Amino acid sequence: GVATTRPVQEAIAQTLEAKQTPWVVIADWGNPKEPNGSALSSGVTHLDEYIHTHYTFKQQFGNYQLWQRQQSP
């Protein structure tokens, strides 16, 4: 819920791609219970889609997920 705009998500994905970042850690805290608009999803899923396409889920540690970059053929 922190990087909710498409331009920000695109910039993050471009950095992951450019640096060929080998590991990604995702913290899953669920939806925030804020008494304002920040509790609502923006509906932008570009970064999630990038991670699911280029990385493989490896392990869960509590609220944290570990994802490893897929090897190029």
All heavy atoms as a GROMACS GRO file, in nm:
protein
  585
    1GLY      N    1   0.080  -0.120   0.000
    1GLY     CA    2   0.000   0.000   0.000
    1GLY      C    3   0.084   0.126   0.000
    1GLY      O    4   0.029   0.234   0.010
    2VAL      N    5   0.216   0.115  -0.008
    2VAL     CA    6   0.299   0.234  -0.002
    2VAL      C    7   0.324   0.292  -0.141
    2VAL      O    8   0.314   0.411  -0.162
    2VAL     CB    9   0.434   0.204   0.068
    2VAL    CG1   10   0.522   0.325   0.069
    2VAL    CG2   11   0.409   0.156   0.211
    3ALA      N   12   0.357   0.208  -0.236
    3ALA     CA   13   0.384   0.252  -0.374
    3ALA      C   14   0.259   0.226  -0.456
    3ALA      O   15   0.246   0.124  -0.521
    3ALA     CB   16   0.503   0.177  -0.430
    4THR      N   17   0.166   0.322  -0.453
    4THR     CA   18   0.034   0.295  -0.509
    4THR      C   19   0.008   0.355  -0.646
    4THR      O   20  -0.093   0.325  -0.707
    4THR     CB   21  -0.076   0.347  -0.413
    4THR    OG1   22  -0.056   0.488  -0.394
    4THR    CG2   23  -0.070   0.275  -0.280
    5THR      N   24   0.099   0.437  -0.696
    5THR     CA   25   0.076   0.495  -0.829
    5THR      C   26   0.155   0.418  -0.934
    5THR      O   27   0.260   0.362  -0.906
    5THR     CB   28   0.116   0.644  -0.834
    5THR    OG1   29   0.256   0.655  -0.817
    5THR    CG2   30   0.043   0.724  -0.727
    6ARG      N   31   0.103   0.416  -1.056
    6ARG     CA   32   0.170   0.343  -1.164
    6ARG      C   33   0.311   0.397  -1.191
    6ARG      O   34   0.404   0.316  -1.204
    6ARG     CB   35   0.085   0.344  -1.291
    6ARG     CG   36   0.148   0.256  -1.399
    6ARG     CD   37   0.050   0.228  -1.512
    6ARG     NE   38   0.111   0.140  -1.608
    6ARG     CZ   39   0.103   0.007  -1.606
    6ARG    NH1   40   0.034  -0.052  -1.510
    6ARG    NH2   41   0.161  -0.066  -1.698
    7PRO      N   42   0.333   0.529  -1.197
    7PRO     CA   43   0.470   0.576  -1.222
    7PRO      C   44   0.570   0.530  -1.115
    7PRO      O   45   0.683   0.493  -1.148
    7PRO     CB   46   0.456   0.730  -1.221
    7PRO     CG   47   0.314   0.755  -1.259
    7PRO     CD   48   0.237   0.641  -1.197
    8VAL      N   49   0.530   0.527  -0.990
    8VAL     CA   50   0.620   0.481  -0.883
    8VAL      C   51   0.647   0.332  -0.898
    8VAL      O   52   0.761   0.286  -0.888
    8VAL     CB   53   0.562   0.514  -0.744
    8VAL    CG1   54   0.643   0.447  -0.634
    8VAL    CG2   55   0.558   0.664  -0.722
    9GLN      N   56   0.542   0.253  -0.924
    9GLN     CA   57   0.560   0.109  -0.942
    9GLN      C   58   0.645   0.078  -1.064
    9GLN      O   59   0.728  -0.013  -1.061
    9GLN     CB   60   0.425   0.039  -0.950
    9GLN     CG   61   0.352   0.039  -0.818
    9GLN     CD   62   0.227  -0.046  -0.819
    9GLN    OE1   63   0.207  -0.129  -0.907
    9GLN    NE2   64   0.141  -0.027  -0.719
   10GLU      N   65   0.628   0.154  -1.172
   10GLU     CA   66   0.710   0.134  -1.291
   10GLU      C   67   0.857   0.164  -1.262
   10GLU      O   68   0.946   0.092  -1.307
   10GLU     CB   69   0.659   0.221  -1.406
   10GLU     CG   70   0.531   0.171  -1.467
   10GLU     CD   71   0.474   0.264  -1.573
   10GLU    OE1   72   0.517   0.383  -1.581
   10GLU    OE2   73   0.385   0.220  -1.648
   11ALA      N   74   0.883   0.268  -1.185
   11ALA     CA   75   1.021   0.304  -1.151
   11ALA      C   76   1.086   0.195  -1.068
   11ALA      O   77   1.203   0.161  -1.089
   11ALA     CB   78   1.023   0.438  -1.077
   12ILE      N   79   1.012   0.137  -0.974
   12ILE     CA   80   1.066   0.029  -0.891
   12ILE      C   81   1.097  -0.092  -0.978
   12ILE      O   82   1.204  -0.152  -0.969
   12ILE     CB   83   0.968  -0.007  -0.777
   12ILE    CG1   84   0.956   0.109  -0.680
   12ILE    CG2   85   1.015  -0.134  -0.705
   12ILE    CD1   86   0.844   0.094  -0.578
   13ALA      N   87   1.003  -0.130  -1.065
   13ALA     CA   88   1.023  -0.245  -1.154
   13ALA      C   89   1.143  -0.221  -1.247
   13ALA      O   90   1.222  -0.313  -1.270
   13ALA     CB   91   0.897  -0.273  -1.235
   14GLN      N   92   1.158  -0.100  -1.298
   14GLN     CA   93   1.270  -0.069  -1.386
   14GLN      C   94   1.403  -0.082  -1.311
   14GLN      O   95   1.501  -0.131  -1.367
   14GLN     CB   96   1.255   0.071  -1.444
   14GLN     CG   97   1.147   0.081  -1.548
   14GLN     CD   98   1.117   0.224  -1.589
   14GLN    OE1   99   1.173   0.320  -1.537
   14GLN    NE2  100   1.025   0.239  -1.684
   15THR      N  101   1.406  -0.041  -1.186
   15THR     CA  102   1.528  -0.054  -1.106
   15THR      C  103   1.560  -0.200  -1.080
   15THR      O  104   1.676  -0.242  -1.091
   15THR     CB  105   1.514   0.023  -0.973
   15THR    OG1  106   1.490   0.160  -1.001
   15THR    CG2  107   1.638   0.009  -0.888
   16LEU      N  108   1.458  -0.280  -1.044
   16LEU     CA  109   1.480  -0.423  -1.023
   16LEU      C  110   1.534  -0.488  -1.149
   16LEU      O  111   1.624  -0.573  -1.142
   16LEU     CB  112   1.349  -0.492  -0.980
   16LEU     CG  113   1.293  -0.454  -0.844
   16LEU    CD1  114   1.154  -0.513  -0.825
   16LEU    CD2  115   1.386  -0.500  -0.732
   17GLU      N  116   1.482  -0.449  -1.264
   17GLU     CA  117   1.525  -0.506  -1.392
   17GLU      C  118   1.667  -0.462  -1.426
   17GLU      O  119   1.751  -0.544  -1.463
   17GLU     CB  120   1.429  -0.465  -1.504
   17GLU     CG  121   1.456  -0.530  -1.636
   17GLU     CD  122   1.433  -0.680  -1.636
   17GLU    OE1  123   1.354  -0.733  -1.554
   17GLU    OE2  124   1.496  -0.747  -1.720
   18ALA      N  125   1.695  -0.334  -1.412
   18ALA     CA  126   1.826  -0.281  -1.448
   18ALA      C  127   1.937  -0.341  -1.362
   18ALA      O  128   2.046  -0.371  -1.411
   18ALA     CB  129   1.827  -0.129  -1.434
   19LYS      N  130   1.909  -0.361  -1.236
   19LYS     CA  131   2.010  -0.414  -1.144
   19LYS      C  132   2.007  -0.566  -1.133
   19LYS      O  133   2.089  -0.626  -1.066
   19LYS     CB  134   1.993  -0.351  -1.006
   19LYS     CG  135   2.017  -0.202  -1.006
   19LYS     CD  136   2.016  -0.146  -0.868
   19LYS     CE  137   2.044   0.002  -0.868
   19LYS     NZ  138   2.182   0.036  -0.889
   20GLN      N  139   1.905  -0.627  -1.200
   20GLN     CA  140   1.888  -0.773  -1.192
   20GLN      C  141   1.891  -0.818  -1.046
   20GLN      O  142   1.961  -0.912  -1.009
   20GLN     CB  143   1.996  -0.844  -1.274
   20GLN     CG  144   1.983  -0.820  -1.424
   20GLN     CD  145   1.860  -0.888  -1.482
   20GLN    OE1  146   1.850  -1.010  -1.483
   20GLN    NE2  147   1.765  -0.810  -1.529
   21THR      N  148   1.815  -0.750  -0.964
   21THR     CA  149   1.810  -0.776  -0.820
   21THR      C  150   1.774  -0.922  -0.797
   21THR      O  151   1.670  -0.969  -0.843
   21THR     CB  152   1.706  -0.683  -0.754
   21THR    OG1  153   1.739  -0.549  -0.788
   21THR    CG2  154   1.703  -0.701  -0.604
   22PRO      N  155   1.862  -0.998  -0.728
   22PRO     CA  156   1.840  -1.142  -0.715
   22PRO      C  157   1.729  -1.182  -0.618
   22PRO      O  158   1.669  -1.287  -0.635
   22PRO     CB  159   1.975  -1.195  -0.668
   22PRO     CG  160   2.043  -1.079  -0.604
   22PRO     CD  161   1.991  -0.957  -0.672
   23TRP      N  162   1.703  -1.101  -0.518
   23TRP     CA  163   1.602  -1.136  -0.416
   23TRP      C  164   1.513  -1.016  -0.388
   23TRP      O  165   1.558  -0.902  -0.389
   23TRP     CB  166   1.668  -1.177  -0.285
   23TRP     CG  167   1.749  -1.302  -0.296
   23TRP    CD1  168   1.884  -1.312  -0.321
   23TRP    CD2  169   1.702  -1.436  -0.282
   23TRP    NE1  170   1.922  -1.443  -0.324
   23TRP    CE2  171   1.812  -1.522  -0.299
   23TRP    CE3  172   1.578  -1.492  -0.257
   23TRP    CZ2  173   1.800  -1.660  -0.292
   23TRP    CZ3  174   1.566  -1.629  -0.250
   23TRP    CH2  175   1.677  -1.712  -0.267
   24VAL      N  176   1.386  -1.044  -0.360
   24VAL     CA  177   1.290  -0.943  -0.317
   24VAL      C  178   1.222  -0.994  -0.191
   24VAL      O  179   1.184  -1.112  -0.183
   24VAL     CB  180   1.184  -0.917  -0.427
   24VAL    CG1  181   1.074  -0.826  -0.377
   24VAL    CG2  182   1.248  -0.858  -0.551
   25VAL      N  183   1.208  -0.908  -0.092
   25VAL     CA  184   1.134  -0.941   0.029
   25VAL      C  185   1.010  -0.853   0.031
   25VAL      O  186   1.018  -0.731   0.017
   25VAL     CB  187   1.219  -0.915   0.156
   25VAL    CG1  188   1.137  -0.941   0.282
   25VAL    CG2  189   1.344  -1.002   0.155
   26ILE      N  190   0.895  -0.916   0.047
   26ILE     CA  191   0.768  -0.846   0.050
   26ILE      C  192   0.709  -0.861   0.190
   26ILE      O  193   0.697  -0.972   0.241
   26ILE     CB  194   0.670  -0.902  -0.054
   26ILE    CG1  195   0.728  -0.886  -0.194
   26ILE    CG2  196   0.534  -0.833  -0.042
   26ILE    CD1  197   0.646  -0.952  -0.302
   27ALA      N  198   0.672  -0.748   0.250
   27ALA     CA  199   0.604  -0.749   0.380
   27ALA      C  200   0.455  -0.743   0.354
   27ALA      O  201   0.407  -0.652   0.286
   27ALA     CB  202   0.649  -0.631   0.465
   28ASP      N  203   0.381  -0.838   0.404
   28ASP     CA  204   0.236  -0.843   0.386
   28ASP      C  205   0.168  -0.808   0.517
   28ASP      O  206   0.154  -0.891   0.606
   28ASP     CB  207   0.193  -0.982   0.339
   28ASP     CG  208   0.044  -0.990   0.310
   28ASP    OD1  209  -0.025  -0.887   0.317
   28ASP    OD2  210  -0.002  -1.100   0.279
   29TRP      N  211   0.128  -0.682   0.529
   29TRP     CA  212   0.062  -0.635   0.651
   29TRP      C  213  -0.088  -0.622   0.632
   29TRP      O  214  -0.157  -0.569   0.719
   29TRP     CB  215   0.119  -0.501   0.693
   29TRP     CG  216   0.264  -0.507   0.722
   29TRP    CD1  217   0.365  -0.456   0.645
   29TRP    CD2  218   0.329  -0.571   0.832
   29TRP    NE1  219   0.487  -0.483   0.701
   29TRP    CE2  220   0.467  -0.554   0.817
   29TRP    CE3  221   0.283  -0.642   0.942
   29TRP    CZ2  222   0.559  -0.604   0.907
   29TRP    CZ3  223   0.375  -0.691   1.033
   29TRP    CH2  224   0.512  -0.672   1.015
   30GLY      N  225  -0.140  -0.665   0.517
   30GLY     CA  226  -0.284  -0.652   0.492
   30GLY      C  227  -0.318  -0.507   0.462
   30GLY      O  228  -0.231  -0.422   0.445
   31ASN      N  229  -0.445  -0.478   0.457
   31ASN     CA  230  -0.489  -0.341   0.431
   31ASN      C  231  -0.478  -0.258   0.558
   31ASN      O  232  -0.518  -0.302   0.666
   31ASN     CB  233  -0.633  -0.340   0.380
   31ASN     CG  234  -0.646  -0.394   0.241
   31ASN    OD1  235  -0.551  -0.386   0.162
   31ASN    ND2  236  -0.760  -0.451   0.208
   32PRO      N  237  -0.424  -0.135   0.544
   32PRO     CA  238  -0.414  -0.049   0.662
   32PRO      C  239  -0.552  -0.007   0.709
   32PRO      O  240  -0.645   0.005   0.630
   32PRO     CB  241  -0.334   0.071   0.611
   32PRO     CG  242  -0.358   0.073   0.464
   32PRO     CD  243  -0.377  -0.071   0.423
   33LYS      N  244  -0.567   0.014   0.837
   33LYS     CA  245  -0.694   0.058   0.893
   33LYS      C  246  -0.686   0.207   0.924
   33LYS      O  247  -0.694   0.250   1.038
   33LYS     CB  248  -0.728  -0.024   1.017
   33LYS     CG  249  -0.756  -0.169   0.986
   33LYS     CD  250  -0.787  -0.249   1.110
   33LYS     CE  251  -0.826  -0.391   1.086
   33LYS     NZ  252  -0.762  -0.465   0.984
   34GLU      N  253  -0.663   0.284   0.817
   34GLU     CA  254  -0.653   0.429   0.829
   34GLU      C  255  -0.792   0.491   0.814
   34GLU      O  256  -0.871   0.446   0.731
   34GLU     CB  257  -0.561   0.485   0.720
   34GLU     CG  258  -0.417   0.442   0.734
   34GLU     CD  259  -0.346   0.510   0.850
   34GLU    OE1  260  -0.387   0.621   0.890
   34GLU    OE2  261  -0.250   0.452   0.900
   35PRO      N  262  -0.822   0.593   0.891
   35PRO     CA  263  -0.953   0.659   0.880
   35PRO      C  264  -0.957   0.761   0.766
   35PRO      O  265  -1.018   0.866   0.778
   35PRO     CB  266  -0.968   0.726   1.016
   35PRO     CG  267  -0.827   0.760   1.055
   35PRO     CD  268  -0.743   0.646   1.000
   36ASN      N  269  -0.889   0.730   0.656
   36ASN     CA  270  -0.886   0.822   0.542
   36ASN      C  271  -0.868   0.741   0.414
   36ASN      O  272  -0.869   0.619   0.417
   36ASN     CB  273  -0.772   0.925   0.559
   36ASN     CG  274  -0.639   0.858   0.582
   36ASN    OD1  275  -0.601   0.765   0.512
   36ASN    ND2  276  -0.566   0.905   0.682
   37GLY      N  277  -0.849   0.810   0.303
   37GLY     CA  278  -0.839   0.745   0.172
   37GLY      C  279  -0.721   0.652   0.155
   37GLY      O  280  -0.720   0.571   0.063
   38SER      N  281  -0.618   0.660   0.241
   38SER     CA  282  -0.501   0.574   0.223
   38SER      C  283  -0.531   0.428   0.252
   38SER      O  284  -0.452   0.341   0.219
   38SER     CB  285  -0.384   0.623   0.310
   38SER     OG  286  -0.414   0.606   0.446
   39ALA      N  287  -0.645   0.400   0.314
   39ALA     CA  288  -0.684   0.262   0.341
   39ALA      C  289  -0.740   0.193   0.217
   39ALA      O  290  -0.753   0.071   0.214
   39ALA     CB  291  -0.787   0.258   0.453
   40LEU      N  292  -0.770   0.270   0.113
   40LEU     CA  293  -0.829   0.214  -0.008
   40LEU      C  294  -0.721   0.180  -0.110
   40LEU      O  295  -0.627   0.256  -0.129
   40LEU     CB  296  -0.928   0.315  -0.069
   40LEU     CG  297  -1.040   0.361   0.022
   40LEU    CD1  298  -1.122   0.470  -0.047
   40LEU    CD2  299  -1.128   0.244   0.063
   41SER      N  300  -0.736   0.067  -0.177
   41SER     CA  301  -0.642   0.026  -0.281
   41SER      C  302  -0.654   0.118  -0.401
   41SER      O  303  -0.764   0.159  -0.439
   41SER     CB  304  -0.670  -0.118  -0.324
   41SER     OG  305  -0.593  -0.150  -0.438
   42SER      N  306  -0.541   0.149  -0.463
   42SER     CA  307  -0.542   0.230  -0.585
   42SER      C  308  -0.581   0.146  -0.706
   42SER      O  309  -0.614   0.198  -0.811
   42SER     CB  310  -0.405   0.292  -0.609
   42SER     OG  311  -0.311   0.191  -0.642
   43GLY      N  312  -0.572   0.012  -0.691
   43GLY     CA  313  -0.602  -0.077  -0.803
   43GLY      C  314  -0.485  -0.097  -0.897
   43GLY      O  315  -0.494  -0.173  -0.992
   44VAL      N  316  -0.373  -0.028  -0.874
   44VAL     CA  317  -0.255  -0.041  -0.958
   44VAL      C  318  -0.179  -0.166  -0.915
   44VAL      O  319  -0.145  -0.180  -0.798
   44VAL     CB  320  -0.165   0.084  -0.949
   44VAL    CG1  321  -0.040   0.066  -1.032
   44VAL    CG2  322  -0.242   0.208  -0.993
   45THR      N  323  -0.152  -0.256  -1.010
   45THR     CA  324  -0.088  -0.385  -0.977
   45THR      C  325   0.039  -0.410  -1.059
   45THR      O  326   0.086  -0.523  -1.065
   45THR     CB  327  -0.187  -0.501  -0.999
   45THR    OG1  328  -0.228  -0.500  -1.136
   45THR    CG2  329  -0.308  -0.489  -0.908
   46HIS      N  330   0.092  -0.305  -1.121
   46HIS     CA  331   0.208  -0.322  -1.209
   46HIS      C  332   0.325  -0.391  -1.138
   46HIS      O  333   0.384  -0.486  -1.192
   46HIS     CB  334   0.252  -0.187  -1.265
   46HIS     CG  335   0.370  -0.197  -1.356
   46HIS    ND1  336   0.359  -0.242  -1.486
   46HIS    CD2  337   0.502  -0.172  -1.337
   46HIS    CE1  338   0.478  -0.243  -1.542
   46HIS    NE2  339   0.568  -0.201  -1.453
   47LEU      N  340   0.360  -0.346  -1.020
   47LEU     CA  341   0.474  -0.404  -0.949
   47LEU      C  342   0.447  -0.549  -0.907
   47LEU      O  343   0.534  -0.635  -0.922
   47LEU     CB  344   0.510  -0.319  -0.826
   47LEU     CG  345   0.635  -0.361  -0.750
   47LEU    CD1  346   0.758  -0.367  -0.841
   47LEU    CD2  347   0.659  -0.266  -0.634
   48ASP      N  348   0.328  -0.577  -0.860
   48ASP     CA  349   0.291  -0.716  -0.826
   48ASP      C  350   0.306  -0.806  -0.949
   48ASP      O  351   0.361  -0.916  -0.940
   48ASP     CB  352   0.147  -0.724  -0.776
   48ASP     CG  353   0.128  -0.660  -0.640
   48ASP    OD1  354   0.224  -0.660  -0.560
   48ASP    OD2  355   0.017  -0.610  -0.615
   49GLU      N  356   0.257  -0.759  -1.062
   49GLU     CA  357   0.265  -0.838  -1.186
   49GLU      C  358   0.411  -0.859  -1.227
   49GLU      O  359   0.447  -0.970  -1.268
   49GLU     CB  360   0.186  -0.769  -1.297
   49GLU     CG  361   0.036  -0.769  -1.271
   49GLU     CD  362  -0.041  -0.674  -1.362
   49GLU    OE1  363   0.016  -0.624  -1.460
   49GLU    OE2  364  -0.160  -0.650  -1.332
   50TYR      N  365   0.492  -0.755  -1.215
   50TYR     CA  366   0.634  -0.768  -1.249
   50TYR      C  367   0.700  -0.874  -1.161
   50TYR      O  368   0.772  -0.961  -1.211
   50TYR     CB  369   0.706  -0.634  -1.235
   50TYR     CG  370   0.855  -0.648  -1.257
   50TYR    CD1  371   0.907  -0.644  -1.385
   50TYR    CD2  372   0.941  -0.672  -1.151
   50TYR    CE1  373   1.043  -0.663  -1.408
   50TYR    CE2  374   1.077  -0.691  -1.172
   50TYR     CZ  375   1.127  -0.686  -1.299
   50TYR     OH  376   1.260  -0.707  -1.321
   51ILE      N  377   0.678  -0.865  -1.032
   51ILE     CA  378   0.740  -0.960  -0.939
   51ILE      C  379   0.694  -1.102  -0.968
   51ILE      O  380   0.775  -1.195  -0.974
   51ILE     CB  381   0.713  -0.920  -0.793
   51ILE    CG1  382   0.790  -0.790  -0.760
   51ILE    CG2  383   0.753  -1.032  -0.696
   51ILE    CD1  384   0.753  -0.728  -0.628
   52HIS      N  385   0.565  -1.122  -0.990
   52HIS     CA  386   0.514  -1.257  -1.015
   52HIS      C  387   0.563  -1.314  -1.148
   52HIS      O  388   0.572  -1.436  -1.164
   52HIS     CB  389   0.361  -1.258  -1.009
   52HIS     CG  390   0.310  -1.246  -0.869
   52HIS    ND1  391   0.259  -1.129  -0.818
   52HIS    CD2  392   0.306  -1.335  -0.769
   52HIS    CE1  393   0.224  -1.147  -0.692
   52HIS    NE2  394   0.252  -1.271  -0.659
   53THR      N  395   0.598  -1.228  -1.243
   53THR     CA  396   0.648  -1.273  -1.372
   53THR      C  397   0.798  -1.303  -1.369
   53THR      O  398   0.843  -1.397  -1.434
   53THR     CB  399   0.621  -1.165  -1.480
   53THR    OG1  400   0.481  -1.145  -1.488
   53THR    CG2  401   0.674  -1.207  -1.616
   54HIS      N  402   0.874  -1.227  -1.291
   54HIS     CA  403   1.020  -1.237  -1.294
   54HIS      C  404   1.082  -1.305  -1.172
   54HIS      O  405   1.202  -1.331  -1.170
   54HIS     CB  406   1.080  -1.097  -1.309
   54HIS     CG  407   1.050  -1.035  -1.441
   54HIS    ND1  408   0.934  -0.963  -1.463
   54HIS    CD2  409   1.115  -1.038  -1.558
   54HIS    CE1  410   0.932  -0.922  -1.588
   54HIS    NE2  411   1.041  -0.967  -1.648
   55TYR      N  412   1.001  -1.332  -1.071
   55TYR     CA  413   1.052  -1.392  -0.948
   55TYR      C  414   0.969  -1.514  -0.911
   55TYR      O  415   0.855  -1.529  -0.952
   55TYR     CB  416   1.046  -1.290  -0.833
   55TYR     CG  417   1.147  -1.179  -0.847
   55TYR    CD1  418   1.125  -1.071  -0.931
   55TYR    CD2  419   1.269  -1.183  -0.779
   55TYR    CE1  420   1.218  -0.969  -0.946
   55TYR    CE2  421   1.363  -1.082  -0.792
   55TYR     CZ  422   1.337  -0.977  -0.876
   55TYR     OH  423   1.431  -0.877  -0.891
   56THR      N  424   1.029  -1.602  -0.830
   56THR     CA  425   0.962  -1.722  -0.781
   56THR      C  426   0.954  -1.714  -0.630
   56THR      O  427   1.055  -1.689  -0.563
   56THR     CB  428   1.040  -1.848  -0.822
   56THR    OG1  429   1.051  -1.851  -0.965
   56THR    CG2  430   0.972  -1.974  -0.772
   57PHE      N  431   0.834  -1.736  -0.576
   57PHE     CA  432   0.816  -1.738  -0.431
   57PHE      C  433   0.898  -1.853  -0.373
   57PHE      O  434   0.893  -1.965  -0.422
   57PHE     CB  435   0.669  -1.757  -0.397
   57PHE     CG  436   0.645  -1.779  -0.250
   57PHE    CD1  437   0.646  -1.673  -0.162
   57PHE    CD2  438   0.622  -1.906  -0.201
   57PHE    CE1  439   0.625  -1.694  -0.027
   57PHE    CE2  440   0.601  -1.928  -0.066
   57PHE     CZ  441   0.603  -1.821   0.021
   58LYS      N  442   0.973  -1.824  -0.267
   58LYS     CA  443   1.058  -1.926  -0.206
   58LYS      C  444   1.014  -1.964  -0.065
   58LYS      O  445   1.010  -2.082  -0.031
   58LYS     CB  446   1.205  -1.880  -0.201
   58LYS     CG  447   1.270  -1.876  -0.337
   58LYS     CD  448   1.276  -2.016  -0.393
   58LYS     CE  449   1.350  -2.023  -0.523
   58LYS     NZ  450   1.358  -2.157  -0.576
   59GLN      N  451   0.985  -1.866   0.019
   59GLN     CA  452   0.954  -1.900   0.158
   59GLN      C  453   0.882  -1.785   0.227
   59GLN      O  454   0.896  -1.670   0.191
   59GLN     CB  455   1.084  -1.931   0.233
   59GLN     CG  456   1.062  -2.006   0.361
   59GLN     CD  457   1.191  -2.068   0.413
   59GLN    OE1  458   1.296  -2.058   0.352
   59GLN    NE2  459   1.182  -2.133   0.527
   60GLN      N  460   0.804  -1.821   0.328
   60GLN     CA  461   0.730  -1.725   0.410
   60GLN      C  462   0.789  -1.725   0.550
   60GLN      O  463   0.814  -1.831   0.607
   60GLN     CB  464   0.582  -1.764   0.415
   60GLN     CG  465   0.495  -1.672   0.494
   60GLN     CD  466   0.425  -1.570   0.408
   60GLN    OE1  467   0.410  -1.588   0.288
   60GLN    NE2  468   0.384  -1.462   0.469
   61PHE      N  469   0.813  -1.607   0.605
   61PHE     CA  470   0.860  -1.590   0.743
   61PHE      C  471   0.764  -1.494   0.811
   61PHE      O  472   0.781  -1.372   0.798
   61PHE     CB  473   1.002  -1.533   0.747
   61PHE     CG  474   1.105  -1.617   0.678
   61PHE    CD1  475   1.139  -1.593   0.545
   61PHE    CD2  476   1.170  -1.719   0.745
   61PHE    CE1  477   1.235  -1.669   0.480
   61PHE    CE2  478   1.266  -1.797   0.681
   61PHE     CZ  479   1.298  -1.772   0.549
   62GLY      N  480   0.664  -1.545   0.878
   62GLY     CA  481   0.564  -1.456   0.939
   62GLY      C  482   0.496  -1.375   0.830
   62GLY      O  483   0.438  -1.429   0.737
   63ASN      N  484   0.507  -1.241   0.840
   63ASN     CA  485   0.446  -1.152   0.742
   63ASN      C  486   0.535  -1.124   0.622
   63ASN      O  487   0.501  -1.042   0.537
   63ASN     CB  488   0.409  -1.018   0.807
   63ASN     CG  489   0.297  -1.033   0.907
   63ASN    OD1  490   0.227  -1.134   0.910
   63ASN    ND2  491   0.279  -0.934   0.990
   64TYR      N  492   0.652  -1.187   0.616
   64TYR     CA  493   0.748  -1.159   0.510
   64TYR      C  494   0.756  -1.275   0.411
   64TYR      O  495   0.761  -1.390   0.450
   64TYR     CB  496   0.888  -1.133   0.569
   64TYR     CG  497   0.891  -1.012   0.659
   64TYR    CD1  498   0.872  -1.025   0.795
   64TYR    CD2  499   0.911  -0.885   0.606
   64TYR    CE1  500   0.873  -0.914   0.878
   64TYR    CE2  501   0.913  -0.774   0.688
   64TYR     CZ  502   0.893  -0.789   0.824
   64TYR     OH  503   0.895  -0.678   0.904
   65GLN      N  504   0.760  -1.238   0.282
   65GLN     CA  505   0.775  -1.337   0.175
   65GLN      C  506   0.909  -1.314   0.106
   65GLN      O  507   0.946  -1.199   0.078
   65GLN     CB  508   0.664  -1.321   0.070
   65GLN     CG  509   0.526  -1.344   0.124
   65GLN     CD  510   0.421  -1.318   0.017
   65GLN    OE1  511   0.450  -1.275  -0.095
   65GLN    NE2  512   0.296  -1.342   0.053
   66LEU      N  513   0.978  -1.423   0.076
   66LEU     CA  514   1.106  -1.417   0.007
   66LEU      C  515   1.087  -1.467  -0.135
   66LEU      O  516   1.037  -1.577  -0.157
   66LEU     CB  517   1.208  -1.504   0.081
   66LEU     CG  518   1.351  -1.507   0.028
   66LEU    CD1  519   1.413  -1.368   0.035
   66LEU    CD2  520   1.433  -1.608   0.107
   67TRP      N  521   1.127  -1.385  -0.234
   67TRP     CA  522   1.112  -1.417  -0.375
   67TRP      C  523   1.248  -1.411  -0.441
   67TRP      O  524   1.326  -1.319  -0.417
   67TRP     CB  525   1.021  -1.316  -0.444
   67TRP     CG  526   0.878  -1.324  -0.401
   67TRP    CD1  527   0.826  -1.285  -0.280
   67TRP    CD2  528   0.768  -1.374  -0.475
   67TRP    NE1  529   0.691  -1.307  -0.277
   67TRP    CE2  530   0.653  -1.361  -0.395
   67TRP    CE3  531   0.756  -1.427  -0.603
   67TRP    CZ2  532   0.528  -1.401  -0.441
   67TRP    CZ3  533   0.631  -1.465  -0.647
   67TRP    CH2  534   0.517  -1.453  -0.565
   68GLN      N  535   1.280  -1.509  -0.528
   68GLN     CA  536   1.409  -1.516  -0.597
   68GLN      C  537   1.387  -1.493  -0.747
   68GLN      O  538   1.294  -1.547  -0.807
   68GLN     CB  539   1.473  -1.653  -0.577
   68GLN     CG  540   1.610  -1.664  -0.640
   68GLN     CD  541   1.674  -1.799  -0.613
   68GLN    OE1  542   1.606  -1.899  -0.595
   68GLN    NE2  543   1.806  -1.801  -0.611
   69ARG      N  544   1.478  -1.412  -0.805
   69ARG     CA  545   1.470  -1.385  -0.949
   69ARG      C  546   1.482  -1.515  -1.027
   69ARG      O  547   1.565  -1.599  -0.996
   69ARG     CB  548   1.581  -1.290  -0.993
   69ARG     CG  549   1.579  -1.263  -1.143
   69ARG     CD  550   1.676  -1.156  -1.184
   69ARG     NE  551   1.627  -1.023  -1.157
   69ARG     CZ  552   1.537  -0.959  -1.232
   69ARG    NH1  553   1.488  -1.016  -1.340
   69ARG    NH2  554   1.497  -0.839  -1.201
   70GLN      N  555   1.398  -1.532  -1.127
   70GLN     CA  556   1.402  -1.650  -1.212
   70GLN      C  557   1.524  -1.641  -1.303
   70GLN      O  558   1.562  -1.533  -1.347
   70GLN     CB  559   1.276  -1.660  -1.296
   70GLN     CG  560   1.152  -1.678  -1.212
   70GLN     CD  561   1.024  -1.668  -1.293
   70GLN    OE1  562   1.027  -1.658  -1.415
   70GLN    NE2  563   0.911  -1.672  -1.225
   71GLN      N  564   1.583  -1.756  -1.330
   71GLN     CA  565   1.699  -1.761  -1.418
   71GLN      C  566   1.655  -1.745  -1.563
   71GLN      O  567   1.553  -1.801  -1.603
   71GLN     CB  568   1.774  -1.895  -1.402
   71GLN     CG  569   1.823  -1.919  -1.261
   71GLN     CD  570   1.925  -1.816  -1.216
   71GLN    OE1  571   2.011  -1.776  -1.292
   71GLN    NE2  572   1.911  -1.772  -1.092
   72SER      N  573   1.730  -1.669  -1.640
   72SER     CA  574   1.699  -1.654  -1.783
   72SER      C  575   1.735  -1.782  -1.857
   72SER      O  576   1.834  -1.845  -1.823
   72SER     CB  577   1.778  -1.538  -1.842
   72SER     OG  578   1.744  -1.418  -1.776
   73PRO      N  579   1.653  -1.820  -1.955
   73PRO     CA  580   1.683  -1.944  -2.030
   73PRO      C  581   1.807  -1.930  -2.114
   73PRO      O  582   1.854  -1.829  -2.146
   73PRO     CB  583   1.560  -1.963  -2.118
   73PRO     CG  584   1.480  -1.839  -2.110
   73PRO     CD  585   1.533  -1.756  -1.997
   0.00000   0.00000   0.00000
